[in-house]
Amino acid sequence: MERRITEEQVTKAIIDWLETNGWEIICYDFPQSGTGVPLHLNQELRTTKNKGLFIPDIVAIKNGVVIFFENKDRFVLSDFQKIQMLKSTTNYEVSITKFLEGYNYSEIFYGVGLSHTSKTEQRTNEHLEKIDFAVFRYEDNTIKVNFDPHNIFSSSNDSNNIGPLAL
């Protein structure tokens, strides 16, 4: 029986891949760990202390480009919808700006890191308009960029995959 790749394994593999390709990891969050950085809705949009809290799974920077990852072990439509909202509104602008103080950046992109299955890839391809990029962790521990219309990874000469990782 095939063992399912966990969200934590996806996150660790992507962190290793990003670091190998020269990205600086600003922060990361493993599922249920509470180690991530919470980003709040702008003050005027808040109705409660924690409602609408956004905790990215990975935030990294390279050459003035900041990337926010939402990672999962499977396709989850609500994450794609969350990313679409982040891309198309300024609801978290104050919190993101404060969080990135001290970093010199010119662009921010939002995407997903997923455990690869044909079904996950198919569902992702049906919702590409909601995200800026999609990265998959395969069974053989490789990372592959599936969707990158802004050349976030290819323009910086990131390798599109990395060999087996020690996880």
C-alpha positions as CSV (number, residue, x, y, z in Angstrom):
1,M,0.0,0.0,0.0
2,E,1.3,3.4,-1.0
3,R,1.9,5.7,2.0
4,R,0.3,9.2,1.7
5,I,2.6,12.2,1.7
6,T,1.8,14.5,4.6
7,E,1.4,18.3,4.5
8,E,4.5,18.5,6.7
9,Q,6.5,16.5,4.3
10,V,5.4,18.7,1.4
11,T,6.4,21.8,3.4
12,K,9.8,20.4,4.4
13,A,10.6,19.3,0.8
14,I,9.6,22.8,-0.6
15,I,11.7,24.5,2.1
16,D,14.8,22.4,1.2
17,W,14.2,23.0,-2.5
18,L,13.8,26.8,-2.0
19,E,17.0,27.0,0.1
20,T,18.9,24.9,-2.5
21,N,17.8,27.4,-5.1
22,G,19.0,30.5,-3.1
23,W,15.7,31.6,-1.6
24,E,15.8,33.0,2.0
25,I,13.1,31.4,4.1
26,I,11.4,34.3,6.1
27,C,9.1,32.0,8.0
28,Y,7.3,28.7,7.8
29,D,4.5,26.8,9.6
30,F,4.0,23.1,10.0
31,P,0.4,21.8,10.4
32,Q,-0.9,22.3,14.0
33,S,2.5,23.6,15.2
34,G,1.6,27.2,15.9
35,T,5.0,28.2,14.7
36,G,3.9,30.4,11.8
37,V,3.3,34.2,11.6
38,P,-0.3,35.2,11.8
39,L,-1.4,37.9,9.4
40,H,-4.6,39.8,10.4
41,L,-7.2,41.5,8.3
42,N,-6.8,45.2,8.1
43,Q,-8.2,46.9,11.2
44,E,-11.4,48.2,9.5
45,L,-12.3,44.7,8.3
46,R,-11.9,42.9,11.7
47,T,-15.0,41.8,13.5
48,T,-13.2,39.6,16.1
49,K,-9.7,39.1,17.3
50,N,-8.8,36.1,15.2
51,K,-11.5,35.8,12.6
52,G,-9.9,35.9,9.1
53,L,-6.5,35.1,10.4
54,F,-4.1,34.0,7.6
55,I,-1.0,31.9,8.5
56,P,1.1,31.2,5.4
57,D,2.9,27.8,5.3
58,I,6.1,29.3,3.8
59,V,7.2,32.8,3.1
60,A,10.5,33.2,1.2
61,I,12.3,36.0,-0.6
62,K,14.9,36.2,-3.4
63,N,16.0,39.1,-5.6
64,G,13.2,41.3,-4.4
65,V,10.5,38.7,-5.0
66,V,8.4,37.5,-2.0
67,I,6.4,34.2,-2.3
68,F,3.7,33.0,0.0
69,F,2.8,29.3,0.0
70,E,-0.3,27.5,1.1
71,N,0.7,23.8,1.3
72,K,-1.5,20.7,1.4
73,D,-1.3,17.0,1.0
74,R,-4.2,17.1,-1.4
75,F,-6.3,19.6,-3.4
76,V,-8.3,22.0,-1.2
77,L,-10.5,24.5,-3.0
78,S,-10.7,26.9,-0.1
79,D,-6.9,27.4,-0.2
80,F,-7.2,28.4,-3.8
81,Q,-10.0,30.8,-3.0
82,K,-8.0,32.2,-0.1
83,I,-5.1,32.9,-2.4
84,Q,-7.4,34.4,-5.0
85,M,-8.7,36.8,-2.3
86,L,-5.1,37.7,-1.2
87,K,-4.2,38.5,-4.8
88,S,-7.2,40.5,-5.7
89,T,-7.8,42.6,-2.5
90,T,-5.8,44.6,-0.1
91,N,-7.5,43.0,2.9
92,Y,-4.2,42.0,4.5
93,E,-2.0,44.8,3.1
94,V,-1.3,46.5,6.5
95,S,-0.3,43.2,8.2
96,I,1.8,42.0,5.2
97,T,3.6,45.3,4.9
98,K,4.4,45.3,8.6
99,F,5.5,41.6,8.5
100,L,7.9,42.4,5.6
101,E,9.4,45.5,7.2
102,G,13.2,45.3,6.8
103,Y,13.0,43.3,3.6
104,N,13.7,44.9,0.2
105,Y,11.0,43.6,-2.2
106,S,9.2,44.8,-5.3
107,E,6.8,41.9,-5.9
108,I,4.7,39.4,-4.0
109,F,3.2,36.2,-5.4
110,Y,0.9,33.7,-3.8
111,G,0.7,30.0,-4.7
112,V,0.4,26.4,-3.6
113,G,2.6,23.5,-2.7
114,L,0.9,20.1,-3.1
115,S,1.6,16.4,-2.9
116,H,1.4,15.2,-6.5
117,T,-1.3,12.9,-7.7
118,S,-2.9,13.0,-11.1
119,K,-6.2,14.0,-9.5
120,T,-4.5,16.8,-7.5
121,E,-2.8,18.0,-10.7
122,Q,-6.1,17.9,-12.6
123,R,-8.0,19.8,-10.0
124,T,-5.2,22.4,-9.7
125,N,-5.2,22.9,-13.4
126,E,-8.9,23.7,-13.2
127,H,-8.2,26.6,-10.8
128,L,-5.0,28.2,-12.1
129,E,-6.6,31.6,-12.5
130,K,-6.8,31.8,-8.7
131,I,-3.0,31.4,-8.0
132,D,0.4,32.7,-9.2
133,F,2.2,29.4,-9.0
134,A,1.9,25.7,-8.2
135,V,4.7,23.4,-7.0
136,F,4.3,19.7,-6.5
137,R,6.2,17.2,-4.3
138,Y,6.3,13.8,-6.0
139,E,6.5,10.3,-4.4
140,D,10.2,10.1,-5.3
141,N,10.9,13.3,-3.2
142,T,11.4,15.5,-6.2
143,I,9.9,19.0,-6.4
144,K,8.5,20.2,-9.7
145,V,7.1,23.6,-10.7
146,N,3.8,22.8,-12.4
147,F,2.6,26.4,-13.1
148,D,4.7,29.6,-13.1
149,P,3.3,32.2,-15.6
150,H,5.3,35.0,-13.9
151,N,8.6,33.1,-14.2
152,I,9.1,33.4,-10.5
153,F,11.3,30.3,-10.4
154,S,12.6,30.0,-14.0
155,S,13.9,33.5,-14.3
156,S,16.0,33.1,-11.2
157,N,17.5,29.9,-12.7
158,D,15.9,27.7,-10.1
159,S,16.1,24.1,-11.0
160,N,12.6,22.9,-11.7
161,N,13.2,19.8,-9.6
162,I,15.6,18.5,-7.1
163,G,16.6,14.9,-6.5
164,P,15.8,12.8,-3.5
165,L,15.6,14.6,-0.2
166,A,16.4,13.3,3.2
167,L,13.1,13.8,5.0
